[in-house]
Amino acid sequence: MFVTVLLALGLAASLWLRWRHQHRGLLKAAQQFPGPKTLPGLGNAMTFICTPEEMVKQIKSLFVNYGDIVRFWLGPDLNIVVACPDELKILLSNSKMSVKGPQYKYMADVIGGGILSGSGPEWRKHRKIANPNYGKRAIESYTHVFNHEVSLLMEELRKKPHDQQFDIYKDIVNTTSYSVCRSLMGLTKEQTMNITGIQEIIEETPSIYEIVFDRMTKWYLQIDPVFWLTSQYQFQRRFNKLITNFSKDILKHRREHLKNIGEDFKLEHMEMKEDGMLSVIDRFILSGELDEPTLEKETFTIFTSSQEASAKIASYLLLMMAYHPHCQEKLYNEIKGVLGDSDRDVTDDDLKRMPYLEMAFKEIVRLFPIGAMLQRTVTEDIAIRSGYLPAGSSMTISIFHLHRDPRFWENPDAFDPERFNPENTERRHHNAYIPFSLGPMDCLGRYFGIKLVKTICARILREFEVTSQSSYEDLRVTICISVVTLGGYPVILKKRNSTK
């Protein structure tokens, strides 16, 4: 037994020394940046074996202790964490930084290497195909669907006891999910309600992202044989089967639809730069560029990248209004001044007349960004002000911490929509605010999400006063792909007397 252990240790040491010799250039380049001490083979991976809340503190401590360009190692992977806004703007706009980092492979295991988790030629091709459905003209065409789904949400919210606290995300995520299916995916209401496994997917999607983030940050889960022994792996396998059945059902509906429309119609609308007459799924099918497994993964990607993110942002906005009554009253007066006393559809013109809603939205995605951390692969050496990012490393960005950096934000952890009034916007460092990233890999669905979130919140806040038994000081958040609360979104709705 003793001899076996010695042999195993000797083999491990030999592999480690061989790796160090092969990567001596990368190791030398890493020395130009400050960072924490490393362990042989593991680097700084043990730092991130902690609770979700501790993870946020550990990342912050890197900047506090080592400055705004820091290096750390996740096993053999060198990460350069950049928190300098001017550097970030240049780097994210650089075509040499258009490959996502190695940690995205764990997301790709679930949703494939497409629009959300991929990069390179395949990613660019898929994004170009989908792009017309996220343009201004297409998003304007989704107004009726958004309002119809929000009307159904309002009916459910009116049934809630006026003194009962509940997690409003669970109601809102159904609305955003159905809105995505009926707009980007082109399904009818009836088809959406009967998609195979849709409710199970809605309820379990947050759990799959927890598993993905665990694999991104916990070194031992990155060892496949170890991961295969866990209950998380069994959950992921089952969820992947759900995705397949869910996507097959949607693709079946869209193929049947495409059989019934003319070839001239298909050709005309495929060439449109901004158009919602064909769904994203229609475009993927008609392009002929995606094989069947890729089609299935990309179908789910379009769904999950829009429905969960929009639901979280809307839920955060309502929760912040509950925690900040003076902000809620100001926003209510603005909404009422535009929409009046009756429940009616919210139009694009209405939203343009709600500047405080826009400010509140921006403050939400500052505090609770959907893409809380980004990672890009450095494919060749790139010069920066304090040296260079070496090829083979990864640039890592914590948008969460950048948005709460006291160098750029006064009282950064506080909720204050007035940060985004014209005067304050002009004064602050513009590159310190990147809720949807920058450059060619920015968020494709941001305008879709903005309109959907604003439509939901405007109609709820016009009719209901939102309160909560908890306070902003009680809020506990962590990073898990996006910024998530550890206690849900607990609110109480009280119908306003002036509404009809």
N, C-alpha and C positions, 0 to 999 in steps of 0.2 A: 504493500500500500504506500509506504514511505517513498519507495523508488518511483512509483507511478506518479505521485505528487511532484517529485523532483523533476521528472521528465516533462510533465505538463507545464511546470513553471519555466523550465528551460526552453521549451518550444515557444511559449508565450513571449519570453524575453527575446528569443531569436527573431521572431516575427516583428516585434516592436522595433528592435534595432535595425532590421532590414527596412522597415517602413520609414524610419527616420533617415536612413541613408538615401532612399529613393526620393524623399521629399525634403531634402536638406535646403533647397532653394526656398521653398514655402516657409520652412521653419525660420530661416534667416530673415525673410521678409516680414514675418510676424513680429520680430523683435523691435521693429520701428514703432510699434504701437504699445501703449501701456495696457495692462490687464492683470487679472488675478493669476496666482500660481496654479500650475496644472499637476494632475496625477498621470503617471505613465499609462498610456493606452486609453484612459478615460478623458483626459483633458480636464475640462471644468464641468463635465456632465453631472457629477454628484451635486453640484450647486442647485440644480433644478429638480432634484428629488425632494419635493416639498409640497405643502398644501397649495391649492390654487391662489389663495390670498398672499402667501409668502412669495410665490412666483413673481407677482407684481413688484414686491419690495426688493427682491433679489435683482431684478432688471434695473430698477431705479438706482440701487446701490452701485452698479457699474458706472453710471454717469457721475454720481456723487464722488466716488473714489478715484476715478481715472480720467474724467473729462468727457468731451463729446465725440471722441473717436476712440473706441475701445476694442480690444480683441479678446475673444474667448474661443475655446475649443470644445466642440461637441464630439468627443471621441477623436477621429482623424480629420474632422471637418473644421477648418478655420473660418470663424465668423468675425467680420469687422463691423461693429455696431456704430452707425453714423447718426449723430444727433445734431449736426450743424445744418441749419436750414438752407444756407446758400450752396453747400456741397450737395445736399439732397436734390435740389432742383436740377443741378447740372447732371448728377449721376442718373436720376430717374428719367431724364430726357435723352440720355446717351443710348444709341442703338446697340452698343456693346453690352448693355445691361438688360437685354430683353429676354433673358433666359431665367426662369424661376429657379429658386434654390433647391437643394437636395431634399429638404424637409417636406416639400410639396408632394413627394412620391407617396406619402402616406395618405394624402387626400386623393391622389390619383387612384389608389387602390380601391376607393369607393366610387368616385365619380368619373374616373377616366382622366386622360391627359388632355382635356379639351379647353373650353373657354375659361373656366375658373382656375384650373390647376395646371394647365399645360403652358407651353411656350414653343417658339420656333415656327417652322413653316405650317405645321398642322394647326396650331393655335391661330396664326394670322388668317389662314384660310377660313376657319370656322367663324372667327369674329367678323370677317368681311361678309360672309353669307348672312349672318344674323343681324348685322348692323342696321338695315333699313327699318326693322321693327322697333328700334330704340330712338329713331329720329323724331323731330318735333311733330311732323305731320302724322306719324303713326301714333304717337302718344296722345295727340289731340283726339284721335278716333277711339281711344279707350275710355273716354269720359263717361259714356252711358253705362258701360260695364262696371266701372269703379263705383258709380253712384248706386247702381242697382244692388251690388253686393253690400255696400254700406247701408242701404235701406233695410236689407235683411238683418244686418248686424244691429241696427237701431231697434228693430222689433224684439230681438233677443235681449238687448240691454234694458228695454223698458219693462221687461218681466222680472228683473232683479229686484229683490227687496231693497228699499231705499236706505236701510241701515246695515246692510250686509256687506262685509268686505270680501272681495274676490280677486283672483289673479286675472286681470283684463287681457293679458297676452293670449290666454287660451281661447278667448272669443275672437280676438283680432286676427290671430294666425289663420283661422278658418276663412276669414274674409279675404286676407291677402292671398291665400292659396287658391281660392276659387277665382279671384280676380286674375291671377296669373294664368290659370288654365283657360279662362274665357277670353283673354286678350292675346298674350304672347303665343299661346298654344292653339288658339282658334276653336276651342271646344264649345259646345252648347252647355247651357246650365244642366240639363239632364245628363249629358255625357259626363260632365265633371263630377256630378254627385255619384255616378256609378263606376268611376275609374277603379280598377282593382287595387285594393289596399291603400286608397288615398288617406283615409283617416289614420290608419296605423303609421303611415309615413309621416304625416303631419306631427303626430304625437311623439314619434321616436327619433326624428331628425336631430334634435338637440343632443341626444345621447350619442349618436354616431359621431358628431363633431367633437364631443368630449373624448371619445376614443382616439380619433385622429390626432387631436392636440396632445394627448398623452403619449402617443407614439412619436410625435415630433420632439417632445421635450424629455422623455425618459429613455435613457440609453438602452436599458435592458429590454424594453418592448420593441426596439429596432432589430433585435436578433430574432429572426423569423421563427425558429424552433421554440423559443421561449414564448413568443406571442401566440403561437398555435396552441399552447397549453392553457391559455387563459379563457375565462368566460367572455372577455371582450372580443376575442376572435370569433367565438361562436355567435355572438350578437352581430358582428360585422358580416359574417357569412349569411345569416338569416336576412339581414337588411339588404344585402346585395341581391338576394333573390326577390325581395319586395320591389327593389328598383327595376329589375328586369321585367317582372309582371306588370308593374305600373306603366313602364315605358312602352312595352309591347301593346298594351291596350290603347294608349294615346296614338301610337303610330298606325295602328289598325284604323282608328277613326279618321285620321288625316289622309290615309291612302284612299279610303272610301270616298272622302270628300273630293280629293283631286281627280278621281275618275269622272266626276260629274261636272267639272268645269272645263271650259274650252282651252285649247292649246294656245290660242292668241292671248287669252287672259293671263295664262301662266307666264308666257314670255314677256308680256308688257310689264307685269308687276314684279317679276324677278329682276328687271333692269332698273326699277325705281330705287333711288338712293334713300328716300324716306317714305315708307309705305307700310300700312297695316292690313292691306287686303289679303295678303298671304301671311300665314302665321310663320313664326320662326321654324317650326317643325316642318311646315310645307317647304320652306326654302332649303332646309337640310336634305329633305327627300328628293326634291327636284334637282338639286345641284349634282347628284350622283357622286359626290366626293367622299361620302361616309359609308363605310361598311356597316352591317347590321349591329354588331356589338358596340361600335362607336356611336351609331345613331341612338341606341338605347341609353348609353351613358350621357350623351350630350342632351338628350331630352330631359333626363332627371336634373342635369346641371342647370338648364334654363329654369326649371321649376324651383329648385332649392335656392339658387342664388338670388332670387327675387322675393319669394314668399316669406322666408324666415327673416331676412334682413329688414324688409319693410315692416313686418310685425314687431320686431324688436324696437326699431326707431319710434314707431307710433306709440308703443307701450311706454317707452322711456319718456316721450314727450308728455303723455298724459300723467305719468307718475310725477314728473317734475312740476307740472301744474298743481297737482295735489299737494306737493311739498312747499310750493311757493305761491300762496294765494294772491299776493299782489300782482305777480306775473299773470296768473290765471285771469284775474279781473281785467287787466289791460287787454289781454288777448281776447277774452269774451266780448268786450266792448267793440273791439275791431271787427270780430266775426259777425256780431249782431248788426253792426253798422253796414255791413256789406250784404249779409243774407237776410236780414229782417227777422221777424218773429216766427216765420213758418218754416217747416222742414222741407227743403227743396234741394234739387241737384246743385252741386258746386261746379262752376264752370272755370275754364282757364282764365277768363277775364276777372272772375271773383278772386282767384288766388293772386293775381297781379296786384289787387287792391288790398292785400294783407301783408304789409311789410313786417309787422311784428311777428307774425307766424313764420315768416322767412327767417327772421333773427333767432327765434326760438328753435327752429329746425337746425340751424347752423350750430347753435350752442349744444344741442343734443349730440350731433355727430362729432363735435369737438371732444366732449367728455366721454362719449361712448361710441368710438368709431367701430364700424362693422369689420373692417380689415385692420385689426389692432396691431398686427406685426406683419412685416413683409420681408421676404428674403429673395435676393437675386444672385445668380451665379456670375462670378467675374470670369469671363471667357478669355480675356487677355489683360495685361497690365494696364491700369488706368491711373493717371496722375491725379493726386488730390493735394491740398495745401500742405499737409504734413508728411508727404511721402507719396506712396502709390498703393493702390489695391492690387495685390498680386493675383495673377491668373491661377485658378484652382481654388480660390477662397470664395466666400459668400459675403455679400453686403447685407446686413440685417438692419431693419428700421423698426423702431417701436413708435408707431404713430400715437399710441396711447400716452406714452411719456413725453413725446414732443409736444402734444397738445396740452400738457400740464406742466410744462417747463416754466419755472418762475422767471427765467430770463426774458421770456416773450409774453407772459400772461400775468397780469396782476391778480393776486388771490386765485391761483389757477384751478384749485379744486372746487371753487364755488360755481353755482349755476347762475349765470347772468347774461340773458339775451342781449343786453345793451352793449356787450363787447362788439356786436356786429352792426351797430348803427353806423351810418356813413362816416362820422367823425372818428370813431374808434377804429373802424376798419382801415381808414387811411393812415392812422398812426402806427398800427402794429406791423410786425414783420410778416409780410405776405406769405413767405415760404414756410412759416411755422405752422401753417394750417393746410393740411393735405388729407382731408377725410376720405377722398376717393382716389388717392394716389396721384401721380403725375405722369406725363409722357404717354408713350404708345400703349402702355399696359394699364392705363387708368380704368376706372370702373365703367363698364359698358352700360349698366342699367341704372345709373344714378338719377337721370331725369324721370325715368319710369317710377322709381321708388319715391322720389320727392313728391311727385303729383299724387301718388296713391296715399302716402302718409298724410299729406296735407288735407286731402279729401276726407279721410277717416277722422282726423283730429278736429277739423273745422265743424263737422256735423255733430260729433259727440259733444264738443265744448259749447256749441250753440244751445244745445238742449239740456245738458247736465252740468251741475257743479261737481267737481271731482275733489274728493278728500281722501285721507288715509289715516289709519290708526298709528302708522309709523311716521318717522321724520327723515329728512335728508341725512341727518347725522347717523341714522340707523342703517343706511344703505351700504351694503357690502358687495363689491364687484371684483371680478377677476377676468383674466384673459383666457379665452378658450376659442381660438380663431377670431371671434368677435369679442366684445366686452359684454359679459353676462352678469346678471345679478344672482346672488346666492339665496335670495329670498323671494324671487318672483317679482311681480308688479302689482302689489296689493292696493286696491282702490275701493272707494265707496262712491256710488253715483247718487246724486240727489237732483231730481228734476227741477229745473228753474220754473218759477211761476209764470214768467212772461212768454214761455214757449208754447207752441201748439202742436 
